[in-house]
Every structure is written in C-alpha cells, then in structure tokens.
C-alpha cells in the first residue's frame, strides 16, 4: 500500500495495458490485504499532492516498526534465508541496570539500591510489577503481505518481560525470496511455511518451552508446523495464540462482497494474478499510480473503525506495499488449499487463545469460532469494532489477552498485571467465551 507519483502513460496497445495494470494493481491491493475484489472507496476530497505530503510526514514521524532486537538468520530446507530478531530479557535488563546505576551515581544513592531491582527493567516493572519470568520463548509469526513489525504494539509492551522471537516469513520483510519458488518454480504451500517456522525455532529457540503466536497466515503456519512436527507441539509448546486466522475453507470467504461479485472474482483471479506476477515491474508502477485507491482498499480490509490513527493506517499501508506483486501472486493460491483442522487437536490440554475482529472481512470471525469449537477449552475473544489487523487497531485488547495467556502458561508470574499497550478492556470491548 503505497503512494507515489503517477507513472507516465504510454501510447497504443502498450498504453492500454499500462492503464489496465494500474487498475489491476489497485485490485491486487485487495488481495494484499487478504481479499480478492475491488470495493467502493470513499470519495477523495483532498488534493493528491497534499495527500502525498501527508504520507511523507507520517512516514517520517511515525514510530511504528522502529523496535529492533538481536538479529539472526535461519535457513529453510530449500536454502531460503529467514531473518529473525530476538528480544532477550537479560540484554534489556542489563541496559536498564546500567541506566539505573548512572542515575543512582548522580543522586549519590548507590547504597540504597535494591540489588534484585537492578536486574529488572523499568518496562518490566511497569508492565508486570514482578520478578523474572520463567524461561519461555514466545515466537511471533506474521500474516500475508505483512512483516514482523506488525507486532509493534505487542513487542513494545512485552519487551524485557519475556524472551521473544519475531521473524519475517519467506519473501516478506528482511527474509530472502523463496528459493524453491524463485529458482525452481515450486508452488508455495502453507506446509512449506510450517517447515520454515521449524527452522527458525531450531536456530532461535532450540530448547526450552515455547509459546507460539500467529496472525492470519502466521496462524496457518503454526498449524502447518503442528501437522508436520506433532512431537514438537507435545514436548515443547506450552501455549498458543491464534489471531485472526483460519484452519481451512478460505475458498468460501466472500470478503463482504455480493455473491455474483465473489463468483466472478474466484473464476478470474488465479489467472489474473499469474499474469500480473509475470509483469511485476509494470504492475508496481500502476500500483503506485493508483495509490489513493489502493490506500482506501487497504483501510477497508484492514480496519473496522473510522477513527483509526492515520499514522497506524499508514504504517499498515507501508508494510503491505513493500510486498512485491509477484510475491502476492505467488502466495495467494496456497490459501485455497489450506486445511489444517485435524492438526488443531494437538493444541488441546494446554492454554490456547483464539482472538478475532468481529468485522474481519479477510478471515471472518466465524473461522475463529470454528477453531474454538475444535478446542473447547480455548479462550475465545471476539473484538466487536475490529477488522483483520486487530493487533494494530486494538493493541490493548490483544496485548492484555496475550499477557493473560503467558501467565497461564507460566511464562510470567501469576497475578501480574499489564499496562500501557495492554491495559484491560472493559466489558463492551470484547465478547468472550472463557
């Protein structure tokens, strides 16, 4: 989702194709947000140049996606380089300890410091108010056309509280293009993503208990991991969070469109995507030229509320626009084939959070309810005024429920409370089945 200057038009048939790909590039924005059709967009009343300047201002001022951890690289079974970052408790605690010591020296109160408090970060005390958590690693898997930074708010809140791993799925973010796809022409599958997650676990968390958190495609990745490595789930996974995701039947999603429109899209979309993916450079220019429409489509399919912070909306737009059109085309067919309902049983008898936005048009909340039906002991949280990117639209709800999940899994002490991006929501914010 991006915005740029309009591409120069060409004449003749080539000019017609360029105009067509400009329109198609905007339509692909729907796919990039997880849908597959054009939608009505609110009428633009501000000049294009002003909107461009506003976006640049948001890009330069927005803090979202700025958090970084210790970088690492894992390698998938086909050689694809997978980039991840680790937020280590000790590293953050030591930095806070040094900062606290400096302040104590200035105040000449070194003798009064509590040694136990020195090794706790200010953020950890503010969020949880308690001492060191259990040695659990929380691994976050992001969704289609996003990246590890989509967990920005949760990362900010949990930083220094638990050991966390954030990774970019193949062909997304800082990870390399899928070798099997780009070099060998092998179709992308969700099973491949499950094996990628295993490679990241082997590199970043080779031992100890693990909590798996997945949004949308990331949740499907977690299910694919379970289907292929059931012993890992049994032996090491102590809790799981499925956020705005699905265990299958994605081919039946209507994306909020009338039946006739959905049927038409399903017939032509695979062929259109394949054609556009083969003309990526041309389509990207058309995509930039229609950035206003593209932004409107992304907003509709990402968020439910009208009062979403413009900086957050722009942040989501930047993440999605950074996904090349050929990657969008490459991944899309895998969702129709995705069916991991049977694998869900492996997550039974341990803490599970299933959370979704009620107004999610991409992976409708009914799909989360179906997951919860298979896992009747899971906590089901449906957020009424939320769309697909619920962790950005209502970060306090998502972080609050994640904090509770971590407590139940023993990753943080019982009785801990969460503040900042994880303050408890009131009764009107969520509908739950405990």
C-alpha positions as CSV (number, residue, x, y, z in Angstrom):
1,X,0.0,0.0,0.0
2,X,1.8,2.9,-1.0
3,X,1.6,6.2,-2.6
4,X,3.9,7.7,-5.3
5,X,3.8,9.9,-8.3
6,X,1.7,8.7,-11.2
7,X,3.6,6.6,-13.9
8,X,3.8,8.2,-17.3
9,X,1.3,6.9,-19.8
10,X,2.3,5.2,-23.0
11,X,0.5,5.2,-26.3
12,X,-1.2,2.5,-28.3
13,X,-1.8,-1.1,-27.0
14,X,1.0,-0.8,-24.5
15,X,-0.6,2.3,-23.0
16,X,-3.9,0.4,-22.7
17,X,-2.1,-2.4,-21.0
18,X,-0.5,0.0,-18.6
19,X,-3.8,1.6,-17.7
20,X,-5.3,-1.9,-17.3
21,X,-2.4,-3.0,-15.0
22,X,-2.9,0.2,-13.0
23,X,-6.4,-0.8,-12.3
24,X,-5.4,-4.4,-11.7
25,X,-2.6,-3.2,-9.4
26,X,-5.2,-1.5,-7.2
27,X,-7.4,-4.6,-7.3
28,X,-4.4,-6.6,-6.1
29,X,-4.3,-4.2,-3.1
30,X,-7.4,-6.1,-2.0
31,X,-5.5,-9.4,-2.3
32,X,-2.6,-7.8,-0.4
33,X,-4.9,-7.1,2.4
34,X,-6.3,-10.6,2.2
35,X,-9.2,-10.1,-0.1
36,X,-9.8,-10.6,-3.8
37,X,-12.0,-7.9,-5.4
38,X,-12.5,-4.2,-5.9
39,X,-14.6,-2.2,-3.5
40,X,-16.3,1.1,-3.3
41,X,-13.9,3.7,-1.8
42,X,-14.8,6.9,-0.1
43,X,-14.6,10.0,-2.3
44,X,-11.3,11.8,-2.1
45,X,-11.7,15.5,-1.2
46,X,-8.1,16.4,-0.6
47,X,-5.6,17.2,-3.4
48,X,-3.2,14.4,-4.4
49,X,-0.2,16.5,-3.7
50,X,-1.4,17.3,-0.2
51,X,-2.1,13.6,0.4
52,X,1.4,12.7,-0.7
53,X,2.9,15.3,1.6
54,X,0.8,14.0,4.5
55,X,2.0,10.4,3.8
56,X,5.6,11.6,3.8
57,X,5.0,13.4,7.1
58,X,3.5,10.3,8.6
59,X,6.4,8.1,7.4
60,X,9.0,10.4,8.9
61,X,7.2,10.9,12.2
62,X,5.6,7.5,12.9
63,X,7.5,5.4,15.5
64,X,5.8,2.2,14.4
65,X,8.1,-0.6,13.3
66,X,11.2,1.1,14.9
67,X,11.8,-1.6,17.5
68,X,14.8,-3.8,16.8
69,X,16.3,-6.8,18.5
70,X,19.3,-9.1,18.2
71,X,19.4,-10.2,14.5
72,X,19.7,-13.8,13.4
73,X,19.3,-15.9,10.3
74,X,17.9,-19.4,9.9
75,X,17.9,-21.4,6.7
76,X,14.9,-23.3,5.3
77,X,15.1,-26.8,3.8
78,X,15.4,-25.2,0.3
79,X,18.1,-22.8,1.4
80,X,15.9,-19.7,1.8
81,X,17.4,-17.3,4.3
82,X,14.9,-16.4,7.1
83,X,15.5,-13.3,9.1
84,X,14.5,-13.1,12.7
85,X,15.2,-10.9,15.8
86,X,15.3,-11.8,19.4
87,X,14.4,-9.6,22.4
88,X,16.4,-11.1,25.2
89,X,15.4,-10.4,28.8
90,X,19.0,-10.3,30.0
91,X,20.2,-7.8,27.4
92,X,17.4,-5.4,28.1
93,X,17.7,-5.8,31.8
94,X,21.4,-5.2,31.7
95,X,20.9,-2.0,29.7
96,X,18.3,-0.8,32.3
97,X,20.6,-1.8,35.1
98,X,23.4,0.4,33.7
99,X,21.0,3.3,33.2
100,X,19.7,2.9,36.8
101,X,23.3,2.8,38.1
102,X,24.1,6.0,36.3
103,X,21.1,7.7,37.8
104,X,22.0,6.3,41.3
105,X,25.5,7.7,41.0
106,X,24.3,11.1,40.2
107,X,21.9,11.0,43.1
108,X,24.6,9.5,45.3
109,X,22.2,6.9,46.5
110,X,24.0,3.8,45.3
111,X,24.0,2.2,48.7
112,X,20.2,2.3,48.9
113,X,19.6,0.4,45.7
114,X,17.8,-3.0,45.9
115,X,20.1,-5.5,44.1
116,X,17.1,-7.5,42.9
117,X,15.5,-4.4,41.4
118,X,18.7,-3.6,39.5
119,X,18.3,-6.5,37.2
120,X,14.6,-5.7,36.4
121,X,13.9,-3.3,33.6
122,X,11.7,-0.3,34.2
123,X,9.4,-1.6,31.5
124,X,9.1,-5.0,33.1
125,X,8.2,-3.5,36.5
126,X,5.8,-1.1,34.9
127,X,4.0,-3.9,33.0
128,X,4.1,-6.7,35.4
129,X,5.5,-5.3,38.7
130,X,7.0,-8.7,39.4
131,X,10.3,-10.5,39.2
132,X,11.9,-12.6,36.4
133,X,9.5,-14.8,34.3
134,X,10.0,-18.4,33.5
135,X,12.5,-19.3,30.7
136,X,9.9,-19.4,27.9
137,X,10.4,-18.2,24.4
138,X,7.4,-16.5,22.6
139,X,7.6,-16.8,18.8
140,X,5.5,-14.4,16.7
141,X,4.5,-15.3,13.1
142,X,3.0,-12.5,11.0
143,X,0.4,-12.5,8.2
144,X,0.3,-12.3,4.5
145,X,1.9,-9.2,3.0
146,X,3.0,-8.0,6.4
147,X,6.2,-8.5,8.4
148,X,7.5,-8.9,12.0
149,X,6.8,-5.2,12.6
150,X,3.1,-5.8,12.5
151,X,3.5,-6.9,16.2
152,X,4.9,-3.4,17.1
153,X,2.5,-2.7,19.9
154,X,2.8,-6.2,21.5
155,X,6.5,-6.0,21.2
156,X,6.7,-2.7,22.9
157,X,4.6,-3.9,25.8
158,X,6.3,-7.3,26.2
159,X,9.9,-6.1,25.6
160,X,12.0,-7.1,28.5
161,X,9.2,-9.2,30.0
162,X,9.7,-12.5,28.2
163,X,12.2,-13.8,25.7
164,X,10.6,-13.1,22.3
165,X,11.4,-14.0,18.7
166,X,10.0,-12.1,15.7
167,X,10.6,-13.4,12.2
168,X,9.8,-12.5,8.6
169,X,8.2,-15.2,6.6
170,X,9.9,-16.1,3.3
171,X,9.8,-13.4,0.6
172,X,8.5,-10.9,3.2
173,X,10.3,-8.2,5.2
174,X,14.0,-8.9,5.6
175,X,13.9,-12.6,4.7
176,X,15.1,-13.8,1.3
177,X,12.9,-14.7,-1.6
178,X,11.8,-18.3,-1.5
179,X,14.5,-20.3,-3.3
180,X,12.2,-23.1,-4.3
181,X,9.7,-20.6,-5.8
182,X,12.0,-18.1,-7.5
183,X,14.6,-20.6,-8.7
184,X,12.8,-23.8,-9.2
185,X,9.2,-22.7,-9.8
186,X,7.9,-24.9,-7.0
187,X,4.4,-23.7,-5.8
188,X,4.3,-22.1,-2.4
189,X,2.4,-24.2,0.2
190,X,1.4,-23.5,3.8
191,X,3.3,-26.7,4.7
192,X,6.5,-25.0,3.5
193,X,5.8,-22.2,5.9
194,X,5.4,-24.6,8.7
195,X,8.9,-26.1,7.9
196,X,10.3,-22.5,7.8
197,X,9.0,-21.9,11.3
198,X,10.7,-25.1,12.4
199,X,14.0,-23.8,11.0
200,X,13.5,-20.6,12.9
201,X,12.8,-22.5,16.1
202,X,15.9,-24.6,15.6
203,X,18.0,-21.5,15.3
204,X,16.5,-19.1,17.7
205,X,14.9,-21.4,20.4
206,X,16.5,-24.8,20.0
207,X,15.4,-25.9,23.5
208,X,13.1,-24.9,26.3
209,X,9.3,-24.2,26.4
210,X,7.8,-22.2,23.6
211,X,4.6,-20.1,23.1
212,X,3.5,-19.8,19.5
213,X,1.6,-16.7,18.4
214,X,0.3,-16.4,14.8
215,X,-1.8,-13.8,13.0
216,X,-3.7,-14.8,9.8
217,X,-1.1,-16.6,7.6
218,X,1.1,-16.8,10.6
219,X,-1.6,-18.8,12.5
220,X,-1.8,-21.2,9.5
221,X,2.0,-21.5,9.6
222,X,1.7,-22.6,13.3
223,X,-1.0,-25.2,12.3
224,X,1.3,-26.5,9.5
225,X,4.2,-26.8,12.0
226,X,1.9,-28.9,14.2
227,X,0.8,-31.1,11.3
228,X,4.4,-31.9,10.4
229,X,6.1,-31.9,13.8
230,X,3.5,-33.2,16.3
231,X,6.2,-34.2,18.8
232,X,7.4,-30.6,19.0
233,X,4.0,-29.4,19.9
234,X,3.6,-32.2,22.5
235,X,7.1,-31.8,24.0
236,X,7.8,-28.0,23.9
237,X,4.8,-25.9,23.1
238,X,3.2,-24.7,26.4
239,X,0.6,-22.2,24.9
240,X,-0.6,-20.9,21.6
241,X,-2.4,-17.8,20.3
242,X,-4.4,-17.8,17.0
243,X,-5.2,-14.3,16.0
244,X,-7.5,-13.5,13.0
245,X,-6.7,-16.8,11.3
246,X,-8.4,-19.9,9.8
247,X,-7.9,-23.7,9.8
248,X,-9.4,-24.0,6.3
249,X,-12.3,-23.3,3.9
250,X,-10.9,-20.0,2.9
251,X,-12.2,-20.5,-0.6
252,X,-15.7,-19.8,0.8
253,X,-14.9,-16.4,2.2
254,X,-16.9,-13.6,0.4
255,X,-14.9,-10.6,1.6
256,X,-18.0,-8.6,2.2
257,X,-19.0,-8.8,-1.5
258,X,-22.3,-9.8,-3.1
259,X,-22.4,-13.4,-4.3
260,X,-22.2,-12.6,-8.0
261,X,-19.0,-10.5,-7.5
262,X,-17.4,-13.2,-5.4
263,X,-18.1,-15.9,-8.0
264,X,-16.7,-13.7,-10.8
265,X,-13.5,-13.0,-8.8
266,X,-13.0,-16.6,-8.0
267,X,-13.1,-17.5,-11.7
268,X,-10.7,-14.9,-13.0
269,X,-8.4,-14.1,-10.1
270,X,-5.9,-17.0,-10.3
271,X,-5.2,-16.3,-14.0
272,X,-5.0,-12.5,-13.4
273,X,-2.6,-12.9,-10.5
274,X,-0.4,-15.2,-12.6
275,X,-0.3,-12.7,-15.5
276,X,0.4,-9.8,-13.2
277,X,3.1,-11.6,-11.3
278,X,4.9,-12.1,-14.6
279,X,4.9,-8.4,-15.3
280,X,5.8,-7.3,-11.8
281,X,7.7,-4.1,-12.7
282,X,4.9,-2.7,-14.9
283,X,2.3,-3.6,-12.3
284,X,4.2,-2.0,-9.5
285,X,4.2,1.3,-11.4
286,X,0.5,1.0,-11.9
287,X,0.2,0.2,-8.2
288,X,2.0,3.4,-7.3
289,X,-0.1,5.4,-9.8
290,X,-3.3,4.3,-8.1
291,X,-2.0,4.7,-4.6
292,X,-5.1,6.7,-3.3
293,X,-7.4,3.9,-4.3
294,X,-5.0,1.3,-3.1
295,X,-4.9,3.0,0.4
296,X,-8.7,3.1,0.6
297,X,-8.9,-0.6,-0.2
298,X,-6.3,-1.5,2.4
299,X,-8.0,0.6,5.0
300,X,-11.3,-1.1,4.3
301,X,-9.9,-4.6,4.6
302,X,-7.5,-3.9,7.5
303,X,-9.6,-1.9,9.9
304,X,-13.2,-1.7,11.0
305,X,-13.3,1.6,12.9
306,X,-13.4,5.0,11.1
307,X,-11.2,6.7,13.8
308,X,-8.1,4.6,13.3
309,X,-4.9,6.7,13.9
310,X,-3.7,7.9,10.4
311,X,-0.2,7.0,11.4
312,X,-1.2,3.4,12.2
313,X,-3.1,3.2,8.9
314,X,-0.1,4.5,7.0
315,X,2.2,2.0,8.9
316,X,0.0,-0.9,7.7
317,X,0.0,0.5,4.2
318,X,3.8,0.7,4.1
319,X,4.1,-2.9,5.2
320,X,1.7,-4.2,2.6
321,X,3.1,-2.0,-0.2
322,X,6.6,-3.4,0.5
323,X,5.4,-6.9,-0.6
324,X,6.2,-7.2,-4.4
325,X,3.3,-8.1,-6.6
326,X,4.9,-11.4,-7.7
327,X,5.1,-12.4,-4.1
328,X,1.4,-11.5,-3.6
329,X,0.6,-13.7,-6.7
330,X,2.9,-16.5,-5.5
331,X,1.3,-16.9,-2.1
332,X,-2.3,-16.5,-2.9
333,X,-3.1,-19.9,-4.3
334,X,-1.8,-21.6,-1.1
335,X,-4.7,-20.3,1.0
336,X,-7.4,-22.1,-1.0
337,X,-5.6,-25.4,-0.4
338,X,-5.1,-24.7,3.3
339,X,-6.8,-27.2,5.6
340,X,-5.3,-28.0,9.0
341,X,-8.4,-28.6,11.1
342,X,-7.1,-32.0,12.2
343,X,-3.8,-30.5,13.4
344,X,-5.7,-28.3,15.9
345,X,-6.3,-31.3,18.2
346,X,-2.5,-31.2,19.0
347,X,-3.0,-27.9,20.9
348,X,-5.6,-29.4,23.3
349,X,-5.0,-29.6,27.0
350,X,-2.8,-26.5,27.1
351,X,-3.6,-22.8,27.2
352,X,-4.9,-21.5,23.8
353,X,-6.1,-18.0,22.9
354,X,-8.3,-17.6,19.8
355,X,-8.9,-13.9,19.0
356,X,-10.5,-12.2,16.1
357,X,-12.2,-9.0,15.0
358,X,-15.9,-9.4,14.5
359,X,-15.8,-7.2,11.4
360,X,-12.8,-9.1,9.8
361,X,-13.6,-9.4,6.1
362,X,-10.4,-11.4,5.3
363,X,-10.5,-14.3,7.8
364,X,-14.1,-13.8,9.2
365,X,-14.5,-14.3,13.0
366,X,-16.6,-17.4,12.2
367,X,-13.4,-19.1,11.3
368,X,-12.0,-18.4,14.8
369,X,-15.2,-19.7,16.3
370,X,-14.7,-22.9,14.3
371,X,-11.2,-23.2,15.7
372,X,-12.6,-22.7,19.2
373,X,-15.2,-25.4,18.6
374,X,-12.3,-27.9,18.0
375,X,-10.6,-26.6,21.1
376,X,-13.4,-26.1,23.6
377,X,-11.1,-25.3,26.4
378,X,-9.6,-22.3,24.5
379,X,-10.3,-18.7,25.4
380,X,-12.3,-17.2,22.5
381,X,-12.2,-13.4,22.3
382,X,-14.2,-11.6,19.6
383,X,-13.5,-7.9,19.4
384,X,-16.6,-6.1,18.1
385,X,-15.2,-3.0,16.5
386,X,-12.2,-4.6,14.8
387,X,-11.1,-5.7,11.4
388,X,-8.3,-8.0,10.1
389,X,-5.4,-6.1,11.7
390,X,-6.8,-6.3,15.2
391,X,-3.4,-6.2,16.8
392,X,-2.9,-2.7,15.4
393,X,-6.4,-1.5,15.7
394,X,-7.0,-2.6,19.3
395,X,-3.5,-3.3,20.6
396,X,-4.6,-3.0,24.2
397,X,-7.1,-5.9,23.9
398,X,-4.6,-8.2,22.1
399,X,-1.8,-7.5,24.5
400,X,-4.0,-7.9,27.5
401,X,-5.2,-11.3,26.4
402,X,-1.6,-12.4,25.4
403,X,-0.3,-11.4,28.8
404,X,-3.0,-13.5,30.4
405,X,-2.1,-16.4,28.1
406,X,1.6,-16.1,29.1
407,X,0.6,-16.0,32.8
408,X,-1.5,-19.2,32.4
409,X,1.5,-20.8,30.5
410,X,3.9,-19.9,33.3
411,X,5.9,-17.5,31.2
412,X,5.2,-14.7,33.6
413,X,4.2,-14.9,37.3
414,X,0.6,-15.4,38.4
415,X,-1.1,-12.1,39.4
416,X,0.9,-10.0,37.0
417,X,-1.0,-7.0,35.5
418,X,-0.4,-5.3,32.2
419,X,-0.4,-1.6,31.5
420,X,0.4,0.7,28.5
421,X,-0.4,-1.2,25.3
422,X,-2.1,-4.0,27.4
423,X,-4.5,-2.3,29.7
424,X,-7.5,-4.4,30.4
425,X,-10.5,-3.7,28.2
426,X,-14.0,-3.0,29.6
427,X,-16.9,-5.3,29.1
428,X,-18.0,-3.6,26.0
429,X,-14.7,-4.1,24.2
430,X,-14.8,-7.8,23.9
431,X,-17.1,-10.8,23.8
432,X,-15.5,-13.8,25.3
433,X,-16.1,-17.5,25.9
434,X,-13.9,-18.5,28.8
